[in-house]
């Protein structure tokens, strides 16, 4: 699954266009490397997102195309 779509489906970022812009600005790292929005995400990847002065670091547990809002938190765990 694409990085921008995973960020939207998991609800780490609310909209896919915002996820795209964050990737283009270099604020999203996958396994320690700056990644494009088209990067492929799989289980076990570590995603770091920089929101201004706040940083979020999560591990991908599962990748699904669609998921209900209540189940979105099961796709990742905070580190």
N, CA, C and O atoms as a Tripos MOL2 file, in Angstrom:
@<TRIPOS>MOLECULE
protein
  316   315    79     0     0
PROTEIN
NO_CHARGES

@<TRIPOS>ATOM
      1 N           0.8450   -1.1830    0.0000 N.3       1 UNK1
      2 CA          0.0000    0.0000    0.0000 C.3       1 UNK1
      3 C           0.8880    1.2430    0.0000 C.2       1 UNK1
      4 O           1.9630    1.2500    0.5990 O.2       1 UNK1
      5 N           0.4320    2.2760   -0.6680 N.am      2 UNK2
      6 CA          1.1740    3.5370   -0.7040 C.3       2 UNK2
      7 C           1.1980    4.1860    0.6790 C.2       2 UNK2
      8 O           0.2690    4.0290    1.4710 O.2       2 UNK2
      9 N           2.2700    4.9100    0.9510 N.am      3 UNK3
     10 CA          2.4410    5.5740    2.2460 C.3       3 UNK3
     11 C           1.3270    6.5730    2.5190 C.2       3 UNK3
     12 O           0.7590    6.5790    3.6120 O.2       3 UNK3
     13 N           1.0020    7.4250    1.5360 N.am      4 UNK4
     14 CA         -0.0360    8.4340    1.7680 C.3       4 UNK4
     15 C          -1.3950    7.7930    2.0460 C.2       4 UNK4
     16 O          -2.1570    8.2930    2.8740 O.2       4 UNK4
     17 N          -1.7040    6.6960    1.3630 N.am      5 UNK5
     18 CA         -2.9810    6.0220    1.5950 C.3       5 UNK5
     19 C          -3.0020    5.3690    2.9740 C.2       5 UNK5
     20 O          -4.0270    5.4010    3.6550 O.2       5 UNK5
     21 N          -1.8750    4.7720    3.3980 N.am      6 UNK6
     22 CA         -1.8250    4.1560    4.7270 C.3       6 UNK6
     23 C          -2.0370    5.2100    5.8140 C.2       6 UNK6
     24 O          -2.7650    4.9650    6.7750 O.2       6 UNK6
     25 N          -1.4120    6.3750    5.6710 N.am      7 UNK7
     26 CA         -1.5680    7.4370    6.6700 C.3       7 UNK7
     27 C          -3.0250    7.8610    6.7860 C.2       7 UNK7
     28 O          -3.4970    8.1640    7.8820 O.2       7 UNK7
     29 N          -3.7470    7.8860    5.6570 N.am      8 UNK8
     30 CA         -5.1550    8.2560    5.6720 C.3       8 UNK8
     31 C          -6.0130    7.1400    6.2640 C.2       8 UNK8
     32 O          -6.8480    7.4000    7.1310 O.2       8 UNK8
     33 N          -5.8170    5.8990    5.8070 N.am      9 UNK9
     34 CA         -6.6240    4.7670    6.2770 C.3       9 UNK9
     35 C          -6.4340    4.5540    7.7750 C.2       9 UNK9
     36 O          -7.3960    4.2520    8.4820 O.2       9 UNK9
     37 N          -5.2030    4.7070    8.2680 N.am     10 UNK10
     38 CA         -4.9330    4.5090    9.6870 C.3      10 UNK10
     39 C          -5.3260    5.7220   10.5220 C.2      10 UNK10
     40 O          -5.2970    5.6740   11.7510 O.2      10 UNK10
     41 N          -5.6930    6.8070    9.8470 N.am     11 UNK11
     42 CA         -6.1120    8.0560   10.4780 C.3      11 UNK11
     43 C          -5.0070    8.7240   11.2860 C.2      11 UNK11
     44 O          -5.2850    9.4510   12.2390 O.2      11 UNK11
     45 N          -3.7450    8.4770   10.9040 N.am     12 UNK12
     46 CA         -2.6410    9.2360   11.4890 C.3      12 UNK12
     47 C          -2.6770   10.6580   10.9310 C.2      12 UNK12
     48 O          -2.3640   11.6200   11.6320 O.2      12 UNK12
     49 N          -3.0680   10.7780    9.6450 N.am     13 UNK13
     50 CA         -3.3110   12.0720    9.0010 C.3      13 UNK13
     51 C          -4.6940   11.9730    8.3700 C.2      13 UNK13
     52 O          -5.0150   10.9780    7.7200 O.2      13 UNK13
     53 N          -5.5170   13.0110    8.5630 N.am     14 UNK14
     54 CA         -6.9290   12.9090    8.1950 C.3      14 UNK14
     55 C          -7.1940   12.8350    6.6870 C.2      14 UNK14
     56 O          -8.0830   12.1010    6.2560 O.2      14 UNK14
     57 N          -6.4340   13.5850    5.8820 N.am     15 UNK15
     58 CA         -6.7090   13.6140    4.4500 C.3      15 UNK15
     59 C          -5.4880   13.1670    3.6550 C.2      15 UNK15
     60 O          -4.3510   13.4130    4.0570 O.2      15 UNK15
     61 N          -5.7300   12.5160    2.5380 N.am     16 UNK16
     62 CA         -4.6440   11.9990    1.7120 C.3      16 UNK16
     63 C          -3.8240   13.1240    1.0960 C.2      16 UNK16
     64 O          -2.6130   12.9820    0.9300 O.2      16 UNK16
     65 N          -4.4580   14.2310    0.7560 N.am     17 UNK17
     66 CA         -3.7060   15.3520    0.1860 C.3      17 UNK17
     67 C          -2.7490   15.9440    1.2150 C.2      17 UNK17
     68 O          -1.6400   16.3490    0.8690 O.2      17 UNK17
     69 N          -3.1690   15.9960    2.4700 N.am     18 UNK18
     70 CA         -2.3010   16.4980    3.5380 C.3      18 UNK18
     71 C          -1.1370   15.5290    3.7430 C.2      18 UNK18
     72 O          -0.0030   15.9560    3.9620 O.2      18 UNK18
     73 N          -1.4160   14.2300    3.6720 N.am     19 UNK19
     74 CA         -0.3610   13.2180    3.7850 C.3      19 UNK19
     75 C           0.6310   13.3710    2.6360 C.2      19 UNK19
     76 O           1.8400   13.2570    2.8380 O.2      19 UNK19
     77 N           0.1270   13.6260    1.4390 N.am     20 UNK20
     78 CA          0.9700   13.8510    0.2640 C.3      20 UNK20
     79 C           1.8870   15.0480    0.4700 C.2      20 UNK20
     80 O           3.0810   14.9760    0.1780 O.2      20 UNK20
     81 N           1.3320   16.1470    0.9700 N.am     21 UNK21
     82 CA          2.1180   17.3620    1.1980 C.3      21 UNK21
     83 C           3.1850   17.1450    2.2640 C.2      21 UNK21
     84 O           4.2990   17.6510    2.1310 O.2      21 UNK21
     85 N           2.8630   16.4020    3.3170 N.am     22 UNK22
     86 CA          3.8360   16.1120    4.3680 C.3      22 UNK22
     87 C           5.0000   15.2920    3.8140 C.2      22 UNK22
     88 O           6.1580   15.5260    4.1600 O.2      22 UNK22
     89 N           4.6780   14.3310    2.9510 N.am     23 UNK23
     90 CA          5.7340   13.5170    2.3240 C.3      23 UNK23
     91 C           6.6010   14.3670    1.4050 C.2      23 UNK23
     92 O           7.8260   14.2420    1.4160 O.2      23 UNK23
     93 N           5.9780   15.2260    0.6150 N.am     24 UNK24
     94 CA          6.7320   16.0940   -0.3040 C.3      24 UNK24
     95 C           7.6510   17.0500    0.4460 C.2      24 UNK24
     96 O           8.7160   17.4080   -0.0560 O.2      24 UNK24
     97 N           7.2460   17.4660    1.6480 N.am     25 UNK25
     98 CA          8.0420   18.3950    2.4470 C.3      25 UNK25
     99 C           9.1520   17.6800    3.2150 C.2      25 UNK25
    100 O           9.9630   18.3340    3.8700 O.2      25 UNK25
    101 N           9.2010   16.3500    3.1460 N.am     26 UNK26
    102 CA         10.2440   15.5920    3.8220 C.3      26 UNK26
    103 C          10.0070   15.4020    5.3030 C.2      26 UNK26
    104 O          10.9540   15.1790    6.0570 O.2      26 UNK26
    105 N           8.7510   15.4870    5.7370 N.am     27 UNK27
    106 CA          8.4430   15.3540    7.1650 C.3      27 UNK27
    107 C           8.0280   13.9470    7.5590 C.2      27 UNK27
    108 O           7.6830   13.7060    8.7160 O.2      27 UNK27
    109 N           8.0560   12.9990    6.5960 N.am     28 UNK28
    110 CA          7.6810   11.6160    6.8910 C.3      28 UNK28
    111 C           8.8670   10.7070    6.5750 C.2      28 UNK28
    112 O           9.3930   10.7120    5.4620 O.2      28 UNK28
    113 N           9.2770    9.9220    7.5830 N.am     29 UNK29
    114 CA         10.3910    8.9930    7.4150 C.3      29 UNK29
    115 C           9.8770    7.5720    7.5790 C.2      29 UNK29
    116 O           9.0730    7.2890    8.4670 O.2      29 UNK29
    117 N          10.3470    6.6830    6.7180 N.am     30 UNK30
    118 CA         10.0240    5.2660    6.8290 C.3      30 UNK30
    119 C          11.3330    4.5280    7.0320 C.2      30 UNK30
    120 O          12.2290    4.5890    6.1900 O.2      30 UNK30
    121 N          11.4400    3.8310    8.1550 N.am     31 UNK31
    122 CA         12.6630    3.1070    8.5230 C.3      31 UNK31
    123 C          13.8850    4.0250    8.4990 C.2      31 UNK31
    124 O          14.9650    3.6130    8.0750 O.2      31 UNK31
    125 N          13.7170    5.2630    8.9520 N.am     32 UNK32
    126 CA         14.8240    6.2020    9.0830 C.3      32 UNK32
    127 C          15.1870    6.9610    7.8230 C.2      32 UNK32
    128 O          16.1430    7.7370    7.8370 O.2      32 UNK32
    129 N          14.4540    6.7640    6.7260 N.am     33 UNK33
    130 CA         14.7550    7.4580    5.4720 C.3      33 UNK33
    131 C          13.5670    8.3110    5.0510 C.2      33 UNK33
    132 O          12.4180    7.8910    5.1860 O.2      33 UNK33
    133 N          13.8440    9.5090    4.5410 N.am     34 UNK34
    134 CA         12.7820   10.3700    4.0220 C.3      34 UNK34
    135 C          12.1260    9.6470    2.8570 C.2      34 UNK34
    136 O          12.8150    9.1490    1.9670 O.2      34 UNK34
    137 N          10.7980    9.5860    2.8570 N.am     35 UNK35
    138 CA         10.0850    8.8020    1.8540 C.3      35 UNK35
    139 C           9.0990    9.6340    1.0680 C.2      35 UNK35
    140 O           8.5490   10.6170    1.5640 O.2      35 UNK35
    141 N           8.8860    9.2190   -0.1720 N.am     36 UNK36
    142 CA          7.8710    9.8410   -1.0200 C.3      36 UNK36
    143 C           6.5140    9.2470   -0.6830 C.2      36 UNK36
    144 O           6.4240    8.2100   -0.0260 O.2      36 UNK36
    145 N           5.4640    9.9110   -1.1380 N.am     37 UNK37
    146 CA          4.0990    9.4510   -0.8820 C.3      37 UNK37
    147 C           3.8320    8.1060   -1.5440 C.2      37 UNK37
    148 O           2.9500    7.3660   -1.1070 O.2      37 UNK37
    149 N           4.5860    7.7800   -2.5970 N.am     38 UNK38
    150 CA          4.3540    6.5400   -3.3280 C.3      38 UNK38
    151 C           5.1200    5.3520   -2.7570 C.2      38 UNK38
    152 O           5.0440    4.2540   -3.3080 O.2      38 UNK38
    153 N           5.8580    5.5480   -1.6600 N.am     39 UNK39
    154 CA          6.6250    4.4530   -1.0560 C.3      39 UNK39
    155 C           5.6910    3.3380   -0.6050 C.2      39 UNK39
    156 O           4.5880    3.6020   -0.1260 O.2      39 UNK39
    157 N           6.1290    2.1020   -0.7580 N.am     40 UNK40
    158 CA          5.3140    0.9560   -0.3750 C.3      40 UNK40
    159 C           5.4990    0.6440    1.1080 C.2      40 UNK40
    160 O           6.6230    0.5440    1.6000 O.2      40 UNK40
    161 N           4.3750    0.4910    1.8080 N.am     41 UNK41
    162 CA          4.3820    0.2100    3.2440 C.3      41 UNK41
    163 C           3.9910   -1.2420    3.4710 C.2      41 UNK41
    164 O           3.0700   -1.7550    2.8340 O.2      41 UNK41
    165 N           4.7030   -1.9050    4.3900 N.am     42 UNK42
    166 CA          4.3690   -3.2840    4.7510 C.3      42 UNK42
    167 C           4.4430   -3.4280    6.2700 C.2      42 UNK42
    168 O           4.9410   -2.5350    6.9570 O.2      42 UNK42
    169 N           3.9590   -4.5290    6.7840 N.am     43 UNK43
    170 CA          3.9890   -4.7700    8.2300 C.3      43 UNK43
    171 C           5.4270   -4.7710    8.7290 C.2      43 UNK43
    172 O           6.3210   -5.3130    8.0800 O.2      43 UNK43
    173 N           5.6400   -4.1550    9.8970 N.am     44 UNK44
    174 CA          6.9710   -4.1060   10.4860 C.3      44 UNK44
    175 C           7.7210   -2.8190   10.2020 C.2      44 UNK44
    176 O           8.7410   -2.5540   10.8390 O.2      44 UNK44
    177 N           7.2420   -2.0050    9.2570 N.am     45 UNK45
    178 CA          7.8920   -0.7260    8.9620 C.3      45 UNK45
    179 C           7.7020    0.2510   10.1240 C.2      45 UNK45
    180 O           6.6880    0.2170   10.8200 O.2      45 UNK45
    181 N           8.6960    1.1190   10.3180 N.am     46 UNK46
    182 CA          8.6290    2.1710   11.3360 C.3      46 UNK46
    183 C           8.4150    3.4930   10.6090 C.2      46 UNK46
    184 O           9.2070    3.8700    9.7460 O.2      46 UNK46
    185 N           7.3390    4.1950   10.9620 N.am     47 UNK47
    186 CA          7.0130    5.4830   10.3340 C.3      47 UNK47
    187 C           7.1820    6.5790   11.3660 C.2      47 UNK47
    188 O           6.6570    6.4800   12.4760 O.2      47 UNK47
    189 N           7.9190    7.6350   11.0030 N.am     48 UNK48
    190 CA          8.0690    8.8180   11.8560 C.3      48 UNK48
    191 C           7.4640   10.0030   11.1130 C.2      48 UNK48
    192 O           7.7870   10.2470    9.9510 O.2      48 UNK48
    193 N           6.5870   10.7350   11.7910 N.am     49 UNK49
    194 CA          5.9400   11.9070   11.2060 C.3      49 UNK49
    195 C           6.2630   13.1040   12.0750 C.2      49 UNK49
    196 O           6.1070   13.0530   13.2950 O.2      49 UNK49
    197 N           6.7180   14.1930   11.4460 N.am     50 UNK50
    198 CA          7.0480   15.4080   12.1800 C.3      50 UNK50
    199 C           5.9590   16.4450   11.9490 C.2      50 UNK50
    200 O           5.7680   16.9300   10.8340 O.2      50 UNK50
    201 N           5.2380   16.7810   13.0370 N.am     51 UNK51
    202 CA          4.2040   17.8100   13.0110 C.3      51 UNK51
    203 C           4.7590   19.0300   13.7410 C.2      51 UNK51
    204 O           4.6360   19.1050   14.9640 O.2      51 UNK51
    205 N           5.3590   19.9780   13.0470 N.am     52 UNK52
    206 CA          5.9160   21.1530   13.7060 C.3      52 UNK52
    207 C           6.9830   20.7400   14.6980 C.2      52 UNK52
    208 O           8.0250   20.2210   14.2970 O.2      52 UNK52
    209 N           6.7470   20.9600   15.9960 N.am     53 UNK53
    210 CA          7.7330   20.5780   17.0100 C.3      53 UNK53
    211 C           7.4000   19.2270   17.6550 C.2      53 UNK53
    212 O           8.1060   18.7910   18.5640 O.2      53 UNK53
    213 N           6.3380   18.5650   17.1970 N.am     54 UNK54
    214 CA          5.9280   17.2780   17.7380 C.3      54 UNK54
    215 C           6.3010   16.1710   16.7490 C.2      54 UNK54
    216 O           6.1890   16.3460   15.5360 O.2      54 UNK54
    217 N           6.7390   15.0430   17.2790 N.am     55 UNK55
    218 CA          7.0970   13.9130   16.4160 C.3      55 UNK55
    219 C           6.3480   12.6660   16.8550 C.2      55 UNK55
    220 O           6.2830   12.3590   18.0450 O.2      55 UNK55
    221 N           5.7820   11.9480   15.8890 N.am     56 UNK56
    222 CA          5.0430   10.7200   16.1520 C.3      56 UNK56
    223 C           5.7970    9.5720   15.5010 C.2      56 UNK56
    224 O           6.1630    9.6390   14.3280 O.2      56 UNK56
    225 N           6.0270    8.5120   16.2810 N.am     57 UNK57
    226 CA          6.7370    7.3440   15.7720 C.3      57 UNK57
    227 C           5.8610    6.1190   15.9990 C.2      57 UNK57
    228 O           5.4840    5.8220   17.1330 O.2      57 UNK57
    229 N           5.5360    5.4010   14.9110 N.am     58 UNK58
    230 CA          4.6670    4.2330   15.0010 C.3      58 UNK58
    231 C           5.2660    3.0590   14.2350 C.2      58 UNK58
    232 O           6.0640    3.2370   13.3140 O.2      58 UNK58
    233 N           4.8620    1.8550   14.6380 N.am     59 UNK59
    234 CA          5.2290    0.6420   13.9130 C.3      59 UNK59
    235 C           3.9790    0.1160   13.2250 C.2      59 UNK59
    236 O           2.9210    0.0260   13.8470 O.2      59 UNK59
    237 N           4.0900   -0.2310   11.9520 N.am     60 UNK60
    238 CA          2.9660   -0.7590   11.1870 C.3      60 UNK60
    239 C           2.7410   -2.2090   11.5970 C.2      60 UNK60
    240 O           3.6500   -3.0340   11.5020 O.2      60 UNK60
    241 N           1.5260   -2.5190   12.0540 N.am     61 UNK61
    242 CA          1.1860   -3.8790   12.4550 C.3      61 UNK61
    243 C           0.4280   -4.6150   11.3610 C.2      61 UNK61
    244 O           0.5950   -5.8220   11.1910 O.2      61 UNK61
    245 N          -0.4030   -3.8950   10.6210 N.am     62 UNK62
    246 CA         -1.2360   -4.5180    9.5890 C.3      62 UNK62
    247 C          -1.5070   -3.4950    8.4930 C.2      62 UNK62
    248 O          -1.5420   -2.2920    8.7540 O.2      62 UNK62
    249 N          -1.6970   -3.9680    7.2810 N.am     63 UNK63
    250 CA         -2.0050   -3.0990    6.1470 C.3      63 UNK63
    251 C          -3.3210   -3.5700    5.5430 C.2      63 UNK63
    252 O          -3.4240   -4.7070    5.0830 O.2      63 UNK63
    253 N          -4.3370   -2.6930    5.5420 N.am     64 UNK64
    254 CA         -5.6420   -3.0140    4.9660 C.3      64 UNK64
    255 C          -6.1000   -1.8510    4.1040 C.2      64 UNK64
    256 O          -5.8080   -0.6910    4.3960 O.2      64 UNK64
    257 N          -6.8250   -2.1770    3.0320 N.am     65 UNK65
    258 CA         -7.2980   -1.1460    2.1040 C.3      65 UNK65
    259 C          -8.3620   -0.2570    2.7450 C.2      65 UNK65
    260 O          -8.3320    0.9630    2.5840 O.2      65 UNK65
    261 N          -9.2930   -0.8590    3.4650 N.am     66 UNK66
    262 CA        -10.3350   -0.0870    4.1450 C.3      66 UNK66
    263 C         -10.4960   -0.6360    5.5550 C.2      66 UNK66
    264 O         -10.2960   -1.8260    5.8000 O.2      66 UNK66
    265 N         -10.8590    0.2430    6.4720 N.am     67 UNK67
    266 CA        -11.0370   -0.1650    7.8590 C.3      67 UNK67
    267 C         -12.0000    0.8170    8.5340 C.2      67 UNK67
    268 O         -12.0210    2.0020    8.2040 O.2      67 UNK67
    269 N         -12.8030    0.3050    9.4930 N.am     68 UNK68
    270 CA        -13.7080    1.1890   10.2150 C.3      68 UNK68
    271 C         -12.9170    2.0840   11.1560 C.2      68 UNK68
    272 O         -11.7940    1.7620   11.5430 O.2      68 UNK68
    273 N         -13.5110    3.2000   11.5150 N.am     69 UNK69
    274 CA        -12.8330    4.1810   12.3660 C.3      69 UNK69
    275 C         -12.3730    3.5590   13.6810 C.2      69 UNK69
    276 O         -11.2670    3.8380   14.1440 O.2      69 UNK69
    277 N         -13.2070    2.7250   14.2800 N.am     70 UNK70
    278 CA        -12.8670    2.1060   15.5700 C.3      70 UNK70
    279 C         -11.6780    1.1550   15.4620 C.2      70 UNK70
    280 O         -10.9170    1.0000   16.4170 O.2      70 UNK70
    281 N         -11.5170    0.5180   14.3020 N.am     71 UNK71
    282 CA        -10.4610   -0.4690   14.1160 C.3      71 UNK71
    283 C          -9.1690    0.1270   13.5580 C.2      71 UNK71
    284 O          -8.1780   -0.5910   13.4240 O.2      71 UNK71
    285 N          -9.1530    1.4050   13.2350 N.am     72 UNK72
    286 CA         -7.9830    2.0330   12.6220 C.3      72 UNK72
    287 C          -6.7630    1.9910   13.5350 C.2      72 UNK72
    288 O          -5.6350    1.8870   13.0530 O.2      72 UNK72
    289 N          -6.9720    2.0690   14.8460 N.am     73 UNK73
    290 CA         -5.8500    2.0640   15.7920 C.3      73 UNK73
    291 C          -5.1410    0.7170   15.8580 C.2      73 UNK73
    292 O          -4.0270    0.6300   16.3750 O.2      73 UNK73
    293 N          -5.7740   -0.3360   15.3390 N.am     74 UNK74
    294 CA         -5.1580   -1.6610   15.3440 C.3      74 UNK74
    295 C          -4.1550   -1.8470   14.2110 C.2      74 UNK74
    296 O          -3.4730   -2.8700   14.1590 O.2      74 UNK74
    297 N          -4.0510   -0.8720   13.2980 N.am     75 UNK75
    298 CA         -3.1250   -0.9760   12.1780 C.3      75 UNK75
    299 C          -1.6940   -0.6050   12.5800 C.2      75 UNK75
    300 O          -0.7470   -0.9280   11.8620 O.2      75 UNK75
    301 N          -1.5340    0.0650   13.7140 N.am     76 UNK76
    302 CA         -0.2070    0.5260   14.1440 C.3      76 UNK76
    303 C          -0.1230    0.5500   15.6600 C.2      76 UNK76
    304 O          -1.1380    0.4670   16.3520 O.2      76 UNK76
    305 N           1.1170    0.6660   16.1790 N.am     77 UNK77
    306 CA          1.3010    0.8890   17.6160 C.3      77 UNK77
    307 C           2.3280    1.9790   17.8060 C.2      77 UNK77
    308 O           3.3120    2.0560   17.0700 O.2      77 UNK77
    309 N           2.0940    2.8320   18.8060 N.am     78 UNK78
    310 CA          3.0150    3.9250   19.1000 C.3      78 UNK78
    311 C           4.2950    3.3990   19.7250 C.2      78 UNK78
    312 O           4.2670    2.4630   20.5250 O.2      78 UNK78
    313 N           5.4150    4.0040   19.3570 N.am     79 UNK79
    314 CA          6.7010    3.6440   19.9380 C.3      79 UNK79
    315 C           7.2040    4.7490   20.8380 C.2      79 UNK79
    316 O           8.2810    4.6280   21.4220 O.2      79 UNK79
@<TRIPOS>BOND
     1     1     2 1
     2     2     3 1
     3     3     4 2
     4     3     5 am
     5     5     6 1
     6     6     7 1
     7     7     8 2
     8     7     9 am
     9     9    10 1
    10    10    11 1
    11    11    12 2
    12    11    13 am
    13    13    14 1
    14    14    15 1
    15    15    16 2
    16    15    17 am
    17    17    18 1
    18    18    19 1
    19    19    20 2
    20    19    21 am
    21    21    22 1
    22    22    23 1
    23    23    24 2
    24    23    25 am
    25    25    26 1
    26    26    27 1
    27    27    28 2
    28    27    29 am
    29    29    30 1
    30    30    31 1
    31    31    32 2
    32    31    33 am
    33    33    34 1
    34    34    35 1
    35    35    36 2
    36    35    37 am
    37    37    38 1
    38    38    39 1
    39    39    40 2
    40    39    41 am
    41    41    42 1
    42    42    43 1
    43    43    44 2
    44    43    45 am
    45    45    46 1
    46    46    47 1
    47    47    48 2
    48    47    49 am
    49    49    50 1
    50    50    51 1
    51    51    52 2
    52    51    53 am
    53    53    54 1
    54    54    55 1
    55    55    56 2
    56    55    57 am
    57    57    58 1
    58    58    59 1
    59    59    60 2
    60    59    61 am
    61    61    62 1
    62    62    63 1
    63    63    64 2
    64    63    65 am
    65    65    66 1
    66    66    67 1
    67    67    68 2
    68    67    69 am
    69    69    70 1
    70    70    71 1
    71    71    72 2
    72    71    73 am
    73    73    74 1
    74    74    75 1
    75    75    76 2
    76    75    77 am
    77    77    78 1
    78    78    79 1
    79    79    80 2
    80    79    81 am
    81    81    82 1
    82    82    83 1
    83    83    84 2
    84    83    85 am
    85    85    86 1
    86    86    87 1
    87    87    88 2
    88    87    89 am
    89    89    90 1
    90    90    91 1
    91    91    92 2
    92    91    93 am
    93    93    94 1
    94    94    95 1
    95    95    96 2
    96    95    97 am
    97    97    98 1
    98    98    99 1
    99    99   100 2
   100    99   101 am
   101   101   102 1
   102   102   103 1
   103   103   104 2
   104   103   105 am
   105   105   106 1
   106   106   107 1
   107   107   108 2
   108   107   109 am
   109   109   110 1
   110   110   111 1
   111   111   112 2
   112   111   113 am
   113   113   114 1
   114   114   115 1
   115   115   116 2
   116   115   117 am
   117   117   118 1
   118   118   119 1
   119   119   120 2
   120   119   121 am
   121   121   122 1
   122   122   123 1
   123   123   124 2
   124   123   125 am
   125   125   126 1
   126   126   127 1
   127   127   128 2
   128   127   129 am
   129   129   130 1
   130   130   131 1
   131   131   132 2
   132   131   133 am
   133   133   134 1
   134   134   135 1
   135   135   136 2
   136   135   137 am
   137   137   138 1
   138   138   139 1
   139   139   140 2
   140   139   141 am
   141   141   142 1
   142   142   143 1
   143   143   144 2
   144   143   145 am
   145   145   146 1
   146   146   147 1
   147   147   148 2
   148   147   149 am
   149   149   150 1
   150   150   151 1
   151   151   152 2
   152   151   153 am
   153   153   154 1
   154   154   155 1
   155   155   156 2
   156   155   157 am
   157   157   158 1
   158   158   159 1
   159   159   160 2
   160   159   161 am
   161   161   162 1
   162   162   163 1
   163   163   164 2
   164   163   165 am
   165   165   166 1
   166   166   167 1
   167   167   168 2
   168   167   169 am
   169   169   170 1
   170   170   171 1
   171   171   172 2
   172   171   173 am
   173   173   174 1
   174   174   175 1
   175   175   176 2
   176   175   177 am
   177   177   178 1
   178   178   179 1
   179   179   180 2
   180   179   181 am
   181   181   182 1
   182   182   183 1
   183   183   184 2
   184   183   185 am
   185   185   186 1
   186   186   187 1
   187   187   188 2
   188   187   189 am
   189   189   190 1
   190   190   191 1
   191   191   192 2
   192   191   193 am
   193   193   194 1
   194   194   195 1
   195   195   196 2
   196   195   197 am
   197   197   198 1
   198   198   199 1
   199   199   200 2
   200   199   201 am
   201   201   202 1
   202   202   203 1
   203   203   204 2
   204   203   205 am
   205   205   206 1
   206   206   207 1
   207   207   208 2
   208   207   209 am
   209   209   210 1
   210   210   211 1
   211   211   212 2
   212   211   213 am
   213   213   214 1
   214   214   215 1
   215   215   216 2
   216   215   217 am
   217   217   218 1
   218   218   219 1
   219   219   220 2
   220   219   221 am
   221   221   222 1
   222   222   223 1
   223   223   224 2
   224   223   225 am
   225   225   226 1
   226   226   227 1
   227   227   228 2
   228   227   229 am
   229   229   230 1
   230   230   231 1
   231   231   232 2
   232   231   233 am
   233   233   234 1
   234   234   235 1
   235   235   236 2
   236   235   237 am
   237   237   238 1
   238   238   239 1
   239   239   240 2
   240   239   241 am
   241   241   242 1
   242   242   243 1
   243   243   244 2
   244   243   245 am
   245   245   246 1
   246   246   247 1
   247   247   248 2
   248   247   249 am
   249   249   250 1
   250   250   251 1
   251   251   252 2
   252   251   253 am
   253   253   254 1
   254   254   255 1
   255   255   256 2
   256   255   257 am
   257   257   258 1
   258   258   259 1
   259   259   260 2
   260   259   261 am
   261   261   262 1
   262   262   263 1
   263   263   264 2
   264   263   265 am
   265   265   266 1
   266   266   267 1
   267   267   268 2
   268   267   269 am
   269   269   270 1
   270   270   271 1
   271   271   272 2
   272   271   273 am
   273   273   274 1
   274   274   275 1
   275   275   276 2
   276   275   277 am
   277   277   278 1
   278   278   279 1
   279   279   280 2
   280   279   281 am
   281   281   282 1
   282   282   283 1
   283   283   284 2
   284   283   285 am
   285   285   286 1
   286   286   287 1
   287   287   288 2
   288   287   289 am
   289   289   290 1
   290   290   291 1
   291   291   292 2
   292   291   293 am
   293   293   294 1
   294   294   295 1
   295   295   296 2
   296   295   297 am
   297   297   298 1
   298   298   299 1
   299   299   300 2
   300   299   301 am
   301   301   302 1
   302   302   303 1
   303   303   304 2
   304   303   305 am
   305   305   306 1
   306   306   307 1
   307   307   308 2
   308   307   309 am
   309   309   310 1
   310   310   311 1
   311   311   312 2
   312   311   313 am
   313   313   314 1
   314   314   315 1
   315   315   316 2
@<TRIPOS>SUBSTRUCTURE
     1 UNK1         2 RESIDUE 1 A UNK
     2 UNK2         6 RESIDUE 1 A UNK
     3 UNK3        10 RESIDUE 1 A UNK
     4 UNK4        14 RESIDUE 1 A UNK
     5 UNK5        18 RESIDUE 1 A UNK
     6 UNK6        22 RESIDUE 1 A UNK
     7 UNK7        26 RESIDUE 1 A UNK
     8 UNK8        30 RESIDUE 1 A UNK
     9 UNK9        34 RESIDUE 1 A UNK
    10 UNK10       38 RESIDUE 1 A UNK
    11 UNK11       42 RESIDUE 1 A UNK
    12 UNK12       46 RESIDUE 1 A UNK
    13 UNK13       50 RESIDUE 1 A UNK
    14 UNK14       54 RESIDUE 1 A UNK
    15 UNK15       58 RESIDUE 1 A UNK
    16 UNK16       62 RESIDUE 1 A UNK
    17 UNK17       66 RESIDUE 1 A UNK
    18 UNK18       70 RESIDUE 1 A UNK
    19 UNK19       74 RESIDUE 1 A UNK
    20 UNK20       78 RESIDUE 1 A UNK
    21 UNK21       82 RESIDUE 1 A UNK
    22 UNK22       86 RESIDUE 1 A UNK
    23 UNK23       90 RESIDUE 1 A UNK
    24 UNK24       94 RESIDUE 1 A UNK
    25 UNK25       98 RESIDUE 1 A UNK
    26 UNK26      102 RESIDUE 1 A UNK
    27 UNK27      106 RESIDUE 1 A UNK
    28 UNK28      110 RESIDUE 1 A UNK
    29 UNK29      114 RESIDUE 1 A UNK
    30 UNK30      118 RESIDUE 1 A UNK
    31 UNK31      122 RESIDUE 1 A UNK
    32 UNK32      126 RESIDUE 1 A UNK
    33 UNK33      130 RESIDUE 1 A UNK
    34 UNK34      134 RESIDUE 1 A UNK
    35 UNK35      138 RESIDUE 1 A UNK
    36 UNK36      142 RESIDUE 1 A UNK
    37 UNK37      146 RESIDUE 1 A UNK
    38 UNK38      150 RESIDUE 1 A UNK
    39 UNK39      154 RESIDUE 1 A UNK
    40 UNK40      158 RESIDUE 1 A UNK
    41 UNK41      162 RESIDUE 1 A UNK
    42 UNK42      166 RESIDUE 1 A UNK
    43 UNK43      170 RESIDUE 1 A UNK
    44 UNK44      174 RESIDUE 1 A UNK
    45 UNK45      178 RESIDUE 1 A UNK
    46 UNK46      182 RESIDUE 1 A UNK
    47 UNK47      186 RESIDUE 1 A UNK
    48 UNK48      190 RESIDUE 1 A UNK
    49 UNK49      194 RESIDUE 1 A UNK
    50 UNK50      198 RESIDUE 1 A UNK
    51 UNK51      202 RESIDUE 1 A UNK
    52 UNK52      206 RESIDUE 1 A UNK
    53 UNK53      210 RESIDUE 1 A UNK
    54 UNK54      214 RESIDUE 1 A UNK
    55 UNK55      218 RESIDUE 1 A UNK
    56 UNK56      222 RESIDUE 1 A UNK
    57 UNK57      226 RESIDUE 1 A UNK
    58 UNK58      230 RESIDUE 1 A UNK
    59 UNK59      234 RESIDUE 1 A UNK
    60 UNK60      238 RESIDUE 1 A UNK
    61 UNK61      242 RESIDUE 1 A UNK
    62 UNK62      246 RESIDUE 1 A UNK
    63 UNK63      250 RESIDUE 1 A UNK
    64 UNK64      254 RESIDUE 1 A UNK
    65 UNK65      258 RESIDUE 1 A UNK
    66 UNK66      262 RESIDUE 1 A UNK
    67 UNK67      266 RESIDUE 1 A UNK
    68 UNK68      270 RESIDUE 1 A UNK
    69 UNK69      274 RESIDUE 1 A UNK
    70 UNK70      278 RESIDUE 1 A UNK
    71 UNK71      282 RESIDUE 1 A UNK
    72 UNK72      286 RESIDUE 1 A UNK
    73 UNK73      290 RESIDUE 1 A UNK
    74 UNK74      294 RESIDUE 1 A UNK
    75 UNK75      298 RESIDUE 1 A UNK
    76 UNK76      302 RESIDUE 1 A UNK
    77 UNK77      306 RESIDUE 1 A UNK
    78 UNK78      310 RESIDUE 1 A UNK
    79 UNK79      314 RESIDUE 1 A UNK
